[in-house]
Amino acid sequence: MRVAVYYSNSDLRLEEMPVPGIGPGELLVRVEASGICGSDVMEWYRADKVPLVLGHEIAGQVVKAGEGASRFKEGDRVVVTHHVPCMACHYCETGHETACDTLRSTSFDPGGFSEFVRVPAINVERGTLYLPDSVSYEEGSFVEPVACVLRGQRQANLRPAASVLVIGSGISGILHIMVAKALGAGRIVATDVVDFRLETALQLGAEAAIGGLDDVPASFRQLNDGRGADLVIVCAGAPAAIDQALASVARSGTVLFFATTRPEVSIPLAINKFFWRNEVTLTSSYAGGPRDLRAALELIRAGRLPVVETITHRLSLVETGRGFDLVANPQESLKVIIEPQK
């Protein structure tokens, strides 16, 4: 089968690999849609692990089911998630499945930028969902990223009618805008340094947009009756974005650090300013758990998240290198979907 092998953001090679064999409880899935995630282009994170077949936002069709995989059969349309929890450890039992060691060590074989993947039995059991006929494969590929967003907003305790500032309107920021709107947030304001993304944010749920190089805290307060944001969601890894977030949060508000930074980035905190009288909460999130995946699929199935409107490029497997360039240098792209069967 054909696979797109990652060596660097500028070096992806179309190579041949045997179709994976499957064992008891496993599935062989033909990949129909695989989204490129912002984390896929973090070269500093991948450098000591290459070559790799990446791709973890997938939807496809079962072509073979191993003995014991009785929930699924050939022809079933499915969403498959790469990280699944054990559901028995301290973290899982206290509702923090994404801190589970098992979740952080599981995956399918190889990544989703390939024609077929082998789904291990634990992923079949805890991370594979039926894709309704009314949901396209490309919509299905959004289940994992939307689940991550849902968990982040749950972690941040998003309240109905809360004011929300989303710093960075790449695909993660846009999905946060869409989900916050679907969950009943009040005023939603987006920022970015790319005009195309600001325009998209306004089309998909933001009430207002602020240029990322402007005075974001002052501009937001002007829009929000002089108050800061109840929830600030940081979807950009630049230190300036973090500074803007800390300066924009309201008393009793929350800052959700959703995007990662380079590993050397650290920030000083004025403890009294944020925590003594102002009761600001700083939190973070990672990945999505099983309940988030189910909730994400239901939001998409119900038509409450028009995720297809975020897709700017649909590319074949041979064009994966171009897709990575579009995501790494996102001036005119938002969501890039690879269609491995083309």
Secondary structure, 3 states (H helix, E strand, C coil): CEEEEEEECCEEEEEECCCCCCCCCCEEEEEEEEECCHHHHCHHHHCCCCCECCCCEEEEEEEEECCCCCCCCCCCEEEECCCCCCCCCHHHHCCCHHHCCCCCCCCCECCCCECEEEECHHHHHHHEEECCCCCCHHHHCCHHHHHHHHHHHHHCCCCCCCCEEEECCCHHHHHHHHHHHHCCCCCEEEEECCHHHHHHHHHCCCCEEEECCCCHHHHHHHHCCCCCEEEEEECCCCHHHHHHHHHHEEEEEEEEECCCCCCCCCCCCCHHHHHHCCCCEEEECCCCCHHHHHHHHHHHHCCCCCHHHHEEEEEEHHHHHHHHHHHHCCCCCCEEEEECCC
